[in-house]
Amino acid sequence: MPSPIVISSEARISYLALWALRRTLFTSARNTSSSGSDFIGGPFTATYEPGLPPSGPLGEPSVFGVRRITPRALKHHLDQFVVGQERAKKVLSVSVYNHYQRIQELQRRDEEEAARDQQRARREMAEGHDVEGDHDGQSPTSPFNPAPDREHLLGSSPLIDHTPLAIEKSNILLLGPSGVGKTLMAKTLARVLEVPFSMSDCTPFTQAGYIGEDAEVCVQRLLAASNYDVALAERGIICLDEIDKIATAKVNHGKDVSGEGVQQALLKIIEGTSLQISAKPDRGSGNGKTPGGSSGTPLGGSGGSFGAGKSDSYTVRTDNILFIFTGAFVGLPKIILDRISRGSIGFNQPVHASNFHENPFIKGEDALFKKHLPFFTPNEGEDGEVLWNPLDFLEPGDLQKYGMIPELVGRIPVTTALSALDEEALVRVLTETRNCLLRQYEQLFQLSGVELRITSSALRVVAKTALGMQTGARGLRSALERLLSEAMFEAPGSSIKHILITEAVAQRKSPPLYFARGQQHLFHSKIAAEEERWLHGQVTKIPYTAKKTSDHSEPYPKKSRAVGGG
């Protein structure tokens, strides 16, 4: 039989002391975890706030790799699509960038307001009574707030408005002749910013109640472009083309429903208002798209509203929609020159062109024009001849004389002019821009297995032909269609594998040069001979030019520059 274990009195007292200490710590920890009252006086809270930045080494987020959109980046993107128009691209890039910043700021404020609402709800839930809401008919606990002393409050302090600073939008007006890139610049920036964009022609607009389109149809098209997402449409861009066509008629035999009436209808839309848009599916488009993004058919299915012919009503606010107006404003340069320039009567007086469509630039009187120029431009050297664009001197009063009402002019604070394209600019449009016409036609012939080449001298002839059409860059496609129509008919399905367009072909002195499959070496040698001949013709002009500019270090004279253009 084993002997019993004998425990001394000192060991027994030590064991009881350790057991009592363990019990005390365990009970304290359990009470602390079951109640949130112990955290009130400490540095911790009983609620979790997801909006606060995290602590630790990952607390500060890295900005490396974050996409940053700046006006310089937007202009660099525009340079790939539009030739020249340097000042217009800068002004448009800044305006669209500011609109993009406004949208980001409004979105940030909405997120902060939503986060504050969630934080307030969590605090009310944490501070509520434990048994509150457990029994039916029990009223919530109301905090005790003593009534303020009204006699003390009356007239003691001014009224305080806690609303945040509102950054208003700046609508834009682009002026310039047809085919210089006004619409292309707006479309390009809207595409790179990934915001909804719609374009409407102001010519069919009439006053409400008359035959034609109402001015509100531009907002309806923007809503359709955003797939009927109202929140997305309220932050988009609307381009109103041909704004000069709604000018007040000089001779009015009745009510001007397509001029001043449309301008009055555009006032509230531009400044900011709520519009009730009744969006019905477009039956004529054939895409079967219905509001909400679903596709329907007349036989039913997922797009039931299409077959039933119902219309959905949407409320769209136009406060944050950016409006871009474009127009040619034929006759406006004469109004501007009558305001800033002296007459042409007398000796040594400059004679201004009567037809600004053929010659949109003026020269001379540099001191007078620099005085009225509304923006800064660097001074030219003594050998540089400056060509002035009259539209650069535009003032709000000139638009009012043209037929725009003052209320509409005041809602368009940003105006910029685009210059007409010269022969050199048209050649660059043909060859340098993205989606240029030369690559388009080369790819079109490549689909039929035919290689197309156009020499440099022929491109100059095409540009000169398009310049004579007075339609800007749009005339290049007409000139190329006339030049290549015979080749596009003969080449597909034949033995022709190479087509060469030379200067003589562009001048319509000879037919296009065709080469078969085995004549590739002859094709390339002919191209080299044409290019060498054109370069030799360019070099022969140097001695005569250098003789004229013998006092200067440069062998070529400085090109004329149009203020505001490219």
DRENLUMKOL-263112 format. One line per field, with one value per residue (C-alpha): residue in one letter; x, y, z. Coordinates in Angstrom, 3 decimals. Layout:
residuo A ...
c1 X ...
c2 Y ...
c3 Z ...
# end
This chain:
residuo M P S P I V I S S E A R I S Y L A L W A L R R T L F T S A R N T S S S G S D F I G G P F T A T Y E P G L P P S G P L G E P S V F G V R R I T P R A L K H H L D Q F V V G Q E R A K K V L S V S V Y N H Y Q R I Q E L Q R R D E E E A A R D Q Q R A R R E M A E G H D V E G D H D G Q S P T S P F N P A P D R E H L L G S S P L I D H T P L A I E K S N I L L L G P S G V G K T L M A K T L A R V L E V P F S M S D C T P F T Q A G Y I G E D A E V C V Q R L L A A S N Y D V A L A E R G I I C L D E I D K I A T A K V N H G K D V S G E G V Q Q A L L K I I E G T S L Q I S A K P D R G S G N G K T P G G S S G T P L G G S G G S F G A G K S D S Y T V R T D N I L F I F T G A F V G L P K I I L D R I S R G S I G F N Q P V H A S N F H E N P F I K G E D A L F K K H L P F F T P N E G E D G E V L W N P L D F L E P G D L Q K Y G M I P E L V G R I P V T T A L S A L D E E A L V R V L T E T R N C L L R Q Y E Q L F Q L S G V E L R I T S S A L R V V A K T A L G M Q T G A R G L R S A L E R L L S E A M F E A P G S S I K H I L I T E A V A Q R K S P P L Y F A R G Q Q H L F H S K I A A E E E R W L H G Q V T K I P Y T A K K T S D H S E P Y P K K S R A V G G G
c1 0.000 1.525 2.206 -0.024 1.372 2.057 1.635 3.150 1.155 3.384 2.699 -1.033 -1.119 0.832 -1.526 -4.625 -3.110 -2.338 -5.848 -7.481 -5.329 -6.227 -9.947 -9.775 -8.063 -10.475 -13.559 -12.215 -11.487 -14.941 -16.701 -14.653 -15.450 -19.176 -19.700 -18.728 -18.840 -15.177 -14.086 -15.733 -12.931 -10.132 -8.471 -10.619 -14.241 -16.901 -17.703 -15.698 -15.293 -14.444 -13.899 -10.864 -7.386 -5.622 -2.594 0.735 3.169 0.276 -1.584 -0.525 -1.595 0.947 0.341 2.575 0.659 -2.405 -3.932 -3.615 -5.464 -4.053 -4.735 -1.326 -2.164 -5.517 -3.886 -1.259 -4.107 -5.816 -2.583 -2.929 -6.288 -6.370 -3.711 -2.875 -5.390 -2.961 -4.802 -8.214 -6.899 -5.446 -8.660 -10.826 -8.479 -8.567 -12.364 -12.971 -10.357 -12.116 -15.409 -13.785 -12.440 -15.896 -17.392 -14.736 -15.305 -19.086 -18.616 -16.237 -18.734 -21.515 -19.337 -18.411 -22.072 -22.995 -20.135 -21.319 -24.854 -23.585 -21.391 -24.343 -26.487 -23.798 -23.399 -27.145 -27.216 -24.297 -25.666 -29.194 -30.632 -30.153 -33.877 -35.058 -37.076 -37.458 -41.078 -43.903 -45.216 -42.126 -41.125 -37.464 -35.279 -35.101 -32.120 -32.709 -32.008 -33.131 -35.028 -32.796 -33.340 -35.115 -34.514 -30.789 -30.738 -32.715 -30.313 -27.272 -25.514 -25.837 -27.201 -24.541 -24.743 -22.753 -23.193 -19.876 -18.408 -20.121 -17.874 -19.999 -19.430 -18.053 -19.695 -17.595 -18.160 -15.960 -15.987 -14.449 -15.138 -16.361 -13.927 -11.319 -11.963 -14.500 -16.708 -13.768 -12.074 -15.214 -15.796 -12.158 -12.086 -15.426 -14.123 -10.883 -12.658 -15.241 -18.204 -21.460 -21.463 -24.252 -24.310 -27.344 -27.847 -29.571 -30.990 -34.237 -34.861 -38.090 -39.965 -42.176 -45.524 -44.352 -43.377 -39.789 -37.620 -37.769 -34.542 -34.916 -34.190 -30.443 -30.806 -32.872 -30.100 -27.547 -29.739 -29.918 -26.123 -25.664 -27.917 -30.665 -28.485 -29.647 -26.678 -24.263 -26.152 -26.178 -22.373 -22.000 -21.177 -23.637 -22.348 -24.770 -23.615 -24.627 -25.496 -25.280 -28.337 -30.639 -29.597 -32.390 -33.598 -32.702 -36.034 -38.863 -42.321 -43.855 -42.928 -39.338 -39.935 -36.610 -34.382 -34.972 -37.608 -35.034 -32.502 -35.043 -35.736 -32.025 -31.486 -32.715 -31.331 -27.840 -27.881 -29.398 -32.910 -34.877 -36.345 -38.954 -37.739 -40.187 -37.903 -39.521 -37.619 -36.433 -38.456 -36.658 -33.185 -33.795 -31.574 -34.507 -32.887 -35.155 -34.608 -32.677 -30.316 -32.553 -33.187 -36.717 -38.598 -42.102 -43.053 -42.367 -39.666 -37.289 -38.199 -41.857 -42.017 -40.975 -43.882 -46.374 -45.215 -44.873 -42.648 -40.578 -40.263 -36.900 -36.006 -32.655 -30.913 -28.671 -26.637 -23.520 -23.848 -21.159 -22.392 -20.067 -21.394 -19.921 -20.687 -19.179 -20.763 -20.492 -20.322 -19.072 -15.480 -16.799 -18.689 -15.506 -13.343 -15.874 -15.451 -11.657 -10.210 -10.137 -11.714 -10.016 -10.655 -7.633 -3.964 -1.821 -4.859 -5.081 -7.642 -9.547 -10.891 -14.620 -14.940 -13.537 -14.466 -11.809 -9.228 -10.002 -6.781 -5.722 -2.249 -0.769 -1.734 0.026 -0.035 -3.773 -4.639 -2.392 -4.189 -7.550 -6.325 -8.054 -5.204 -1.414 0.650 4.450 5.963 7.150 10.584 11.240 11.267 8.025 4.781 1.786 -1.603 -4.481 -7.682 -10.580 -12.501 -9.772 -10.969 -14.497 -16.397 -19.903 -21.213 -20.246 -22.374 -25.296 -24.983 -24.915 -28.303 -27.651 -29.620 -27.582 -28.955 -27.548 -24.224 -23.710 -24.096 -21.170 -18.106 -15.404 -14.959 -12.143 -11.637 -10.278 -8.357 -8.831 -6.435 -3.817 -2.217 0.528 -2.011 -4.164 -1.149 -0.572 -4.227 -3.772 -0.667 0.038 -3.172 -4.640 -7.240 -5.807 -7.377 -4.197 -4.076 -7.799 -7.596 -4.431 -6.224 -9.286 -7.184 -5.289 -8.563 -8.659 -4.981 -3.820 -1.045 -1.716 1.011 0.587 3.710 4.492 3.955 0.547 -0.428 0.339 -1.955 -4.728 -4.368 -4.460 -7.593 -9.291 -8.276 -10.099 -13.315 -13.462 -14.832 -11.770 -10.550 -13.826 -12.738 -9.855 -12.202 -13.977 -10.666 -9.457 -12.741 -12.518 -8.897 -9.272 -12.733 -11.405 -8.763 -11.313 -13.407 -10.609 -8.392 -10.619 -10.729 -8.091 -4.373 -3.503 -1.423 0.120 -1.309 0.769 -0.656 1.852 1.659 0.561 -2.218 -3.378 -3.457 -5.622 -3.026 -2.603 -4.435 -3.274 -0.252 -1.092 1.471 0.954 2.327 5.776 6.350 7.065 10.638 9.409 6.760 9.298 11.765 9.027 8.206 11.881 12.187 9.086 10.239 13.740 12.301 10.085 12.983 15.138 12.398 12.316 16.101 16.192 14.095 16.833 19.189 16.394 15.092 18.587 19.184 16.094 17.039 20.797 20.723 19.459 21.109 18.229 18.113 14.299 11.968 9.878 6.368 3.484 1.692 -1.995 -2.711 -4.865 -4.432 -1.880
c2 0.000 3.340 5.896 9.073 12.327 14.889 18.578 21.165 24.124 26.600 24.806 24.713 28.464 29.182 27.033 28.779 32.199 31.315 29.876 33.040 35.256 33.210 33.404 37.170 37.699 35.357 37.093 40.565 39.565 37.999 41.107 43.380 41.407 41.226 44.946 47.920 50.451 49.949 51.412 54.794 56.337 54.630 55.351 52.716 52.795 50.152 50.685 49.983 52.787 51.424 54.894 55.676 55.092 51.959 52.166 50.430 50.236 50.037 52.999 55.453 54.217 54.389 56.733 54.743 53.537 55.685 57.087 60.879 63.010 66.488 69.196 68.512 64.810 65.656 68.002 65.375 62.974 65.569 66.092 62.552 63.338 67.077 69.006 72.526 74.538 74.774 77.368 75.766 72.399 73.976 75.807 72.746 70.487 72.815 73.136 69.406 68.721 71.141 69.409 66.063 67.480 68.787 65.363 63.711 66.255 65.757 61.999 62.347 64.501 61.988 59.179 61.203 62.000 58.320 57.383 59.942 58.557 55.032 56.236 58.030 54.898 52.738 55.152 55.283 51.513 51.294 53.959 52.527 50.793 47.025 46.248 48.998 47.479 44.080 44.742 45.885 49.364 50.559 54.116 54.824 56.505 60.279 62.205 65.052 68.373 71.471 74.061 76.933 80.439 82.110 85.627 84.909 83.456 86.161 88.525 87.162 85.457 85.622 82.788 80.302 78.252 75.027 73.966 73.235 75.421 74.817 74.814 75.829 74.611 76.663 75.921 76.254 77.809 76.679 78.931 78.174 77.193 73.763 70.850 72.149 69.633 71.243 68.167 65.749 67.341 67.094 63.452 62.528 63.991 62.434 59.044 59.221 60.374 57.576 59.876 59.730 62.030 63.054 65.374 67.240 69.552 72.821 73.282 71.262 72.737 74.721 76.259 73.920 73.315 73.730 71.220 70.118 68.919 70.412 71.614 68.949 66.206 66.770 65.613 62.640 61.573 61.870 59.670 57.075 57.250 56.479 53.394 55.199 55.540 58.867 59.279 58.714 60.983 63.864 64.032 63.739 66.096 67.474 68.970 71.309 71.756 74.563 76.884 79.832 78.531 79.527 83.177 85.720 86.358 89.769 90.005 88.476 88.214 86.512 84.688 83.436 79.846 78.470 81.344 83.344 80.864 78.043 80.232 80.967 77.237 76.493 78.952 76.818 73.620 75.097 76.737 73.767 72.468 69.243 67.741 65.013 62.812 60.292 57.760 55.429 52.727 53.823 51.709 53.027 52.118 48.372 47.541 46.747 48.488 49.452 51.675 49.840 48.049 45.068 44.098 43.416 42.266 43.050 39.441 39.917 38.245 40.109 43.534 43.648 47.447 47.494 45.459 47.233 50.640 52.036 54.967 55.299 58.691 59.846 62.974 64.362 67.364 69.363 71.219 69.092 68.465 70.218 71.905 72.439 74.689 74.701 76.844 78.446 81.912 83.075 86.869 87.268 88.264 91.361 92.396 91.985 93.974 96.783 97.135 97.004 98.125 101.401 101.811 101.172 104.630 106.837 106.426 103.782 102.170 98.374 96.779 93.912 91.022 91.132 87.333 85.916 82.376 82.374 84.340 83.984 85.705 89.330 90.821 94.144 96.516 94.339 96.968 97.499 93.795 92.987 95.695 93.977 90.383 88.861 86.436 86.533 85.575 85.651 88.385 87.443 88.222 90.815 88.201 86.548 87.707 87.249 86.311 87.308 85.319 87.770 85.223 85.423 88.950 87.829 89.669 88.956 92.079 90.667 87.584 89.773 91.741 88.435 87.458 85.640 86.855 88.260 85.689 82.811 84.540 85.122 81.395 80.539 82.055 80.214 80.945 79.879 80.104 77.552 78.589 77.351 74.632 75.465 73.108 71.962 71.171 69.170 67.048 66.312 65.363 62.907 61.224 61.899 61.677 58.501 57.008 59.167 58.811 57.494 54.491 53.933 53.631 51.528 49.134 49.157 48.023 45.557 43.733 42.909 41.891 45.083 47.413 51.134 53.809 57.565 59.642 62.807 65.046 63.464 64.112 67.802 67.864 66.162 68.707 71.583 70.160 69.797 73.340 74.659 72.926 75.212 72.416 71.906 68.404 66.933 67.839 65.340 62.363 63.841 64.418 60.863 59.312 61.073 60.036 56.354 55.533 53.976 51.952 50.676 49.429 47.752 46.198 43.715 40.288 41.110 40.410 43.839 43.617 47.095 50.558 53.725 57.265 59.835 63.586 63.256 60.867 63.259 66.090 63.861 63.878 60.081 57.007 55.170 52.910 49.198 46.435 42.674 40.114 39.709 43.452 44.300 45.419 47.756 49.095 50.038 51.506 53.743 54.947 55.725 57.665 59.763 60.551 61.479 63.759 65.487 65.937 67.364 69.864 70.906 71.331 73.527 76.116 76.669 78.981 81.429 81.391 81.761 84.771 86.471 85.667 86.253 88.452 85.610 82.429 80.144 79.066 78.839 81.715 81.343 80.109 82.446 81.742 82.197 83.405 80.858 78.230 75.606
c3 0.000 -1.101 1.534 1.505 0.001 2.660 1.641 3.839 5.040 3.089 -0.230 0.459 1.128 -2.115 -4.222 -2.809 -3.526 -7.176 -7.710 -6.292 -8.556 -11.682 -10.861 -10.449 -13.836 -15.675 -14.228 -15.091 -18.697 -19.160 -17.808 -20.045 -23.220 -22.487 -21.908 -24.043 -21.246 -20.328 -23.727 -23.224 -21.249 -23.176 -26.554 -28.330 -29.541 -29.555 -33.280 -36.443 -38.985 -42.464 -43.918 -41.765 -43.273 -41.987 -39.740 -40.131 -43.056 -45.595 -44.125 -46.848 -50.320 -53.103 -56.012 -58.343 -61.378 -60.683 -63.871 -63.872 -66.422 -66.941 -69.553 -71.076 -71.433 -73.029 -75.536 -76.357 -77.100 -79.300 -81.260 -82.571 -84.203 -84.982 -86.908 -85.778 -83.715 -80.791 -78.739 -79.341 -78.153 -75.019 -74.147 -74.771 -72.804 -69.800 -69.910 -70.178 -67.494 -65.124 -65.867 -65.102 -61.827 -60.895 -61.475 -59.314 -56.540 -56.596 -56.502 -53.553 -51.667 -52.298 -50.971 -47.889 -47.215 -47.528 -45.193 -42.615 -42.780 -42.193 -39.315 -37.743 -38.040 -36.433 -33.532 -32.928 -32.921 -30.476 -28.131 -28.069 -24.991 -24.738 -24.351 -26.686 -29.516 -27.858 -26.819 -29.065 -28.409 -26.557 -27.468 -28.192 -25.632 -26.155 -24.836 -22.454 -24.132 -22.237 -24.270 -25.436 -24.250 -27.179 -25.891 -25.825 -29.366 -31.162 -32.870 -31.042 -33.967 -37.781 -39.893 -40.970 -44.161 -43.911 -47.551 -49.319 -52.014 -55.361 -58.446 -61.410 -64.945 -67.849 -71.184 -74.339 -77.774 -80.691 -83.747 -87.088 -90.675 -91.690 -91.635 -89.143 -86.329 -83.980 -83.591 -83.754 -80.747 -78.609 -79.568 -78.933 -75.424 -74.491 -75.626 -73.662 -70.483 -70.777 -70.153 -72.145 -75.151 -77.497 -80.459 -81.738 -84.688 -83.823 -87.318 -86.776 -83.310 -82.943 -80.071 -78.047 -79.701 -83.311 -85.969 -85.455 -82.591 -79.123 -77.518 -74.810 -77.340 -76.808 -73.189 -74.319 -76.702 -73.914 -71.719 -74.492 -74.964 -71.257 -71.536 -69.590 -66.511 -65.069 -62.694 -65.580 -67.975 -65.488 -65.743 -69.514 -72.377 -74.949 -78.200 -79.996 -83.572 -85.936 -83.064 -85.455 -87.324 -84.442 -84.515 -84.584 -88.115 -89.513 -91.369 -89.387 -90.922 -87.865 -84.702 -84.805 -83.632 -84.934 -83.822 -80.675 -79.497 -79.463 -77.679 -74.962 -74.589 -74.211 -71.372 -68.476 -69.985 -70.167 -66.758 -64.919 -64.466 -64.003 -67.161 -67.430 -70.271 -71.730 -73.382 -75.885 -77.827 -81.226 -83.665 -86.688 -85.472 -85.682 -82.720 -80.430 -77.481 -74.636 -71.632 -68.978 -71.314 -72.214 -75.790 -76.860 -79.939 -81.223 -80.388 -76.679 -74.620 -72.370 -73.749 -72.910 -72.933 -76.596 -77.757 -75.547 -76.770 -73.252 -72.430 -69.273 -67.592 -66.237 -64.285 -65.440 -63.931 -66.248 -63.604 -64.150 -67.896 -69.918 -73.125 -76.088 -78.865 -82.354 -85.363 -88.445 -87.898 -91.502 -91.583 -88.023 -89.018 -90.753 -87.597 -85.562 -87.965 -88.121 -84.364 -84.006 -87.347 -89.195 -92.564 -95.902 -97.376 -97.985 -98.836 -97.135 -95.525 -95.413 -97.664 -96.068 -98.090 -98.772 -98.827 -95.576 -96.609 -99.326 -97.309 -93.575 -92.408 -92.334 -92.022 -91.101 -88.287 -85.733 -82.993 -83.390 -83.363 -80.395 -78.461 -78.963 -78.684 -75.622 -74.853 -74.727 -77.739 -78.044 -80.189 -83.655 -85.040 -87.685 -90.442 -89.320 -90.907 -88.628 -90.057 -87.790 -87.444 -86.912 -84.814 -82.154 -81.299 -80.505 -77.763 -76.375 -78.087 -81.495 -80.921 -79.911 -83.142 -85.026 -83.562 -80.267 -77.264 -74.331 -71.879 -73.947 -74.609 -70.884 -70.175 -72.483 -70.792 -72.782 -76.486 -78.798 -82.534 -84.970 -88.071 -91.603 -92.789 -95.389 -97.891 -95.510 -92.792 -95.196 -96.168 -92.490 -92.096 -94.953 -93.572 -89.862 -87.852 -86.435 -88.758 -91.537 -94.980 -96.603 -94.245 -94.650 -98.420 -98.229 -95.883 -98.149 -101.127 -98.935 -98.216 -101.934 -102.009 -103.740 -102.583 -103.004 -102.967 -103.419 -103.956 -101.991 -104.983 -105.579 -101.977 -102.504 -105.505 -103.543 -100.740 -103.208 -104.807 -101.408 -100.497 -103.533 -102.424 -99.344 -97.131 -94.945 -94.214 -95.505 -99.016 -98.829 -99.007 -102.016 -103.777 -103.046 -104.135 -107.474 -107.853 -106.878 -108.178 -111.411 -109.551 -107.020 -109.934 -111.912 -109.216 -107.283 -108.925 -111.549 -111.949 -110.578 -107.403 -107.165 -107.898 -108.033 -107.955 -109.208 -109.607 -113.210 -112.170 -109.432 -111.992 -114.233 -116.993 -117.042 -115.708 -112.558 -112.978 -112.549 -111.881 -111.882 -109.415 -111.040 -111.505 -107.873 -108.635 -111.376 -108.973 -106.279 -108.771 -110.160 -106.627 -105.947 -109.225 -108.453 -104.933 -106.114 -108.772 -106.192 -103.760 -106.541 -107.308 -103.676 -103.518 -106.621 -104.791 -102.158 -104.149 -104.972 -101.411 -99.923 -102.181 -100.808 -97.218 -97.453 -94.356 -92.203 -91.079 -92.077 -95.759 -95.712 -94.829 -91.691 -92.385 -91.774 -88.537 -87.842 -84.326 -82.511 -85.188 -85.917
# end
